[in-house]
Amino acid sequence: MRQTAGRVTRRAAQRVAARGLAGAALLFAAGAVAQDAPRLALPVACELGRTCFVQHYADVDGSGGVSDHACGAATYDGHNGIDFRLLSAAQARGGVGVLAAADGTVLRVRDGVADAFARERGRTAIGDRECGNGVILQHAGGLETQYCHLLEGSVAVRPGQAVRVGEALGRVGYSGLADFAHLHFVVRRDGRELDPYTGLGTGKAASLSGACRAADATRGLWSAAMARDGAYRPADIIQVGFSEVIPQWQALERDHDAAPIVRSDSPQLVFYVRAIKLAAGDRLRIEINGPSGFRVAHTTAPLERAQAIRVVGAGKRLTTARWAAGRYEAEAGVVRGDTVIAKAAGTLTLP
């Protein structure tokens, strides 16, 4: 048995105009100097690459095309910030802090917007609250940071309040125009949106006209720790596991533990992979080895177009009374060209 399942997430769920928050932001005095601006820390209380991931980088192509800062396509047209995603809404409800990226003062907040996936709630119900629950901070040097899609009821600061780097502003949620649990993080200097990896304009303020460049620590806005831990990843495998079935991506966005566990008499034994930031031409490879000669090797056909998220799986159907007892080992990889650019492994022991 070899099956695949997946689809592109709604790009519209990531577009954040932040009406009602950004529109009320204060203007900085002309005398503010960029050199005084602080370096920015990771704005989420998570471990990048394990409990949270960058789903979308900023679009730095001002020509109408799409490009992230590393000449990749891990973004979409006009995306003005960085999306730090969690594994699921269930993880968000468990409480993952949104943190001040630098010392600053709270300019504006909003709370009371329900957490609901945009694809289920509908665009009309969201209205002009695309940012959902959010916070805007003012920092030195004309810098401003904005935090969107916070969990309803979690905003923990008030306008005028001074905050320190790493202080909790609220919790990651999926309010507003969001199709998965994440923080949409926007940086501005004197009202101009910037990519924190390069210090260059993003979205409608992008100025590269079809070019791109690698992250530059001298121009970028991240702290040394964030520049290291948040180094560019062209694709990520955010979850692998053994299951009775290949889970649907929508179910995993609600609860990353939704996949049925494998028992000794399960009708199927499947290893699945959930990958993000896939480009056209990428392939997903799965290999499983287990007791009594159990082996599966499967590689998908090249993707016809980029996909923000995809779930695929491979395995076998039960043809005897039970699966052989012992240890099953599996590995999955994202193959771009001739190179494996992301991989993950999992194990299963059956009695």
N, C-alpha and C positions, 0 to 999 in steps of 0.2 A: 504494500500500500504506500503510495506516495501522493501527497496532497499539498496544495498551497492555498493560502487564504490571506487576503490583505487588500488594502485600498489606501488612497491618499486621504489624509486628514483635510478638513476644510481650511483653506488658506485664509478665508475671511475671519476665522476664529482667532487669528493672530493679529489682525489689523487693529491697532489701538490708536484712536484719535484722542482719547483721554479728555473728551469734552466734559466740562464742569470741574476739571481739576487743572489741566494745563492752561486753560483759558484764563484762570484766575491767578496764575503765577505772577509773582512780583518781578519787576524789572530791576536789574542791578545798575548801580551808578556807573557812569562811563569810566570812572577812575579805577574800577576793579581790574586787576591784572591777572592773566592766566597763570603766571608763574607761581602765584600764591595758592592755586588750586590743589587740594589734597589728592593723594593716590587713593583709588577705590578698592575696597575689599569685597570678597564674595558676599552678595546680599542675601544669601539663603543659608540657614543652619543645616547644611547637608554635606555629604562627601561627594564631590564631583567624580563621575565615572562609576559610582557605586549606588548611592541613594538618590542622586539627582544627575541630570544631564543637560547639556545645551541642545535644545531642539532646533532653534533657529538663531543664526548670527544676524548681524545687521546687513542690509543691502547697501553696498557702497558704490553701485553703478548708477550714475546719473543720466545715462543715455537712453533709458527705457528698457534696458536689459536687466539681468539678474546676476549678481556676483557678491559673494561674501569677501572678507578681506584677504583670504588666502587663494583667491581665484577659483573657489569652489562654488557649488550651488546649494549650500546648506542654509538657504534663506529664501525669500520670495520678494517679488517686485514691491518696492516701497517700504519694506520692513524697517522700522526705525529704532530697533533696540535689540536686546538679547533675551531670549526665552529660556529660562531655567525650569525644566520640567521635572515633575515627580513621576514615580511609577504608576500612581493611580489616585483617584479621588479618595479611596480608602486611606491611603498614606497621608493625604492632606488632612482628612478628618482626624487622624491620629495626632496632628499637631506638628508642623514644621515651620520654624520661625522665619519671618522676613526681617532682615537685619539692616540697620543703617550702614551704607557703604563707606561713610566717612562722618566725621563730626559735622554737625550742622544745626539748622533751625527748621522746625516744621512750618511749612507755608500753608498747606491745605490738606484736608483729609476728607474721606467719604466712607461711610459704612451703611449697612442696611440693604445692600443689593444681594439677592438670593444667589446661592451657588447652584448652578444648573448648566449643563452642557448646552452650548448654543444650538447644536444640531437638533436637540430635543425640545428646547424652549422656543426656538424661532427668533429670527432677527427682529421682528416687529416688537416683541416683548422687551427686548433690550433697549430699544430707543437710542437715546444719546448717551447712554452710560456704558460705552464700550470698555472702558477701563475697569468697570465694576467697582469694587471697594478698593481704595487706593490712598497713597500718601505721596506728597511732594516735599522734598527737603531742599533748602538753600544751603550752599557751602561757600567757602572762601573762593576768591579768584573768579567770580562770575559763574561758578558751577552750580548745577541743579540736577537732582536725581528724582526719578519718578518710579513708583512701585505699584503695579496693577494686578487685578484679579485676586485680591486678598480674600480670605475666608470670611464669610459674613459674621459679624459680631466680634472679630478678632482685633480690629484696629485699636492699638494701645497707646496712641499719642494724640496730642491736640495741637491746633495752630498756636504758634508762638513758643512752643516748648523746645528747649535746647536738648539735643541728643548727641551721644557719643558713638563713635564707630563700633559696630557690633551690637548696639542696643536693639532690642526687639521693637519693631514697629507694628507687628501683627503676625499673621500666619498665612502660608501659601494656600490659595484656594482656587476656585474656578468660577468666580463671579464675572458678570459682564460678558464680553464677546470672547469666550474661551471654550474650546472643545476638549481640553484636557487640563489636569491640575498643573498650574505653573505660575511662575512670576514673570511678568513682562517688565523688563528693566530698561528705562530710558535715561540717557544722559544728555544734558544740554549745557551749553556755555553761552551766556548772554542771549538766550532764546534759540540758539541754533543746535539742532540735534547732532550728536557726535557718536561715532563708534568708539567704545572704550578700548578696543584693541589697537586702534591706529590714531585716534584723536582727529580723524577726518569725518566729514559730513556723512549722514546716513539718510535713507528714505528720500524724501523730496529735497533734502539739503545735500544729497550726495553730489560730489563734484569731480569724480574721476573719469566721467565720460567713457565708460567701457573698460577702463583699466582697473587694476587692483594691485594690492601690495601685501606683503607678509606683515604680521604684527611687528611693530617697532616699539621697543621698550622706551626709547627716548621720546617718542611722540604719543604713545599710548597712555591711557589714564589708569590702568590697573596698578595695584600694589605689586611688589615683587612676588609675594606668595600667590596672589591670584593669577598673575601672568604665568607662573609655573604650573599651578594646579589646574588652571583653566586653559592650558595650551590647546590650540586648534585640533579638533578631531573631525575628520571628514565624514565619518559615519560612526555609529555606536550600536552595539548590541546591548539593549537595556534589560533583557530578561531571557533566560532559557529555562527549560524544565521538562520533566517527563510527565505525561498525562495520558488519560484514556482517549482523548480527542484533541484535535488542533483547536485551541480556543479562538474565539472571535476577538479581533482587536478592540471592538467596542466594550466587550465584557471585561477585558483586561484594563481598559481605561477606567472603568468603574472600580474594579478590585483586582489587583495584580495577583491575588491568590485564588482567582476564580476557577482555574483549570482543575478538573477532577483528578485526584491522585490515582496512581496505578496500584492495583491490587494483584495478587497472584493469579486471580481468575478474571481479570479485566479483559473485555473482548478485544481491545487493541492496546498496543504499547507504542507510544509516540514520543518523540523528542521534538519540541517546538522552540522557535527562536522569534523574538520580537526585536526588530531592528529599526533604526531611525536614520534620517538624512541620506536616503539612498538616491543615487544618480542613475540616469538612463544608462543601460549597459551593465549595471551591477548584477551579480549573481549571489545567491545564498546557498551555502554548502553545508550539509549535515552528514555526520558519520556516527554510527552507533556500533559498539561491540559489546558482546555479553557472553554469558555461559552457554555451553552446548552449541557453539558455533554461530550464535546469533550475530548477524551483521547486516547493517543497512548503510548504503552510501547513496546520497542523492544531491544533485546540484540543480537548481532551478534554471530555467531559460533566462537570458539577459532581459532586464526590465526594458520595456519600450519607452518609458518616461520616468522622470524622477518621482519618488514617492516619499512623503514625509515620514510615514510609518508603515511597516508591513509585518505580518505574522505568517510564517510558514512552518511546516512540520513534515516529518517523515517517520515511518515506523512499519509495524507489521500487525496483521490480524492473528488472533489466537486460533490455532488449529488443533491443539491438544487440550487436555483437561486443565492445564495450568502452565504458566510461564516457568522456565527453569529457574531454580533458586540460584542466587549469587549476585554478583556485582555487574551492573550495566554502566558502561562509560560512553559518553557522547561529547562531540565537539561540533560547534557551528562557527561559520566564518562568513564575512562579507568579502566577496572577491571583486575587485575593481581592476579591469585589465588582467594582468597576470599576478597581481599582488593581493594578498589577504590584508585588508586594512582594518579589520576588527574581528575579534574572535572571543569565544566564551565556551566553557565546558560545564558539564554537569554529570552527576552520578546517581544511580538508583540501586539499592540493594533489596532484593526480594527474598523472603524466607523460604 
